[in-house]
Amino acid sequence: MKDFVNSIMHNDRVWNSVRIDGVEKEQFCYRDSDIYFTYPYGFVMFRSSTPIMKEIHVCLLKCKNTQEIVENCLQVMRYRGVKKFLAPIGDWNKSALKLSMACGFKEEGRITNAFTRDGKSHSMILMGGL
């Protein structure tokens, strides 16, 4: 699974959505401590923030039912005891913001000047969901 996850993370389409100045593709990689739901065209990953809160990252390529997949993954994680989800999204990633809102997430905060991308300062939008 490690090679598959890394191949998706390093795909140009994914990389172009998440890249920030000063970070190389190789720094975005599989971690044993994360929980992955894999599909032929990508994955949904959850990272622990606290015992009852998980950070979610979605990396699905050429997928027509992304929202349904994400909602199913969220439901499984709720069944496993997760009470809160956090999606930290760069303000330039409009498709990720749209998907998070479609899945019931709401903006709960914003960290200004969190990233530079192409030499410009950008915010991290903290989208929260139950």
KARA-V626298 format. One line per field, one symbol per residue. phi: phi as a letter, one per 20 degrees, with the letter a starting at -180 (. if undefined). A space follows every 10 residues. Layout:
phi = ???
//
This chain:
phi = .gffgffffe fgffgfedfc gndegffebg cgfeddddcg dqbdcccfdb gdccedcdcc dlcedggfff ffffffffge ofdbccdecf feefffffff ffenfcfdrb dflecdblmd fcedeeedbd
//
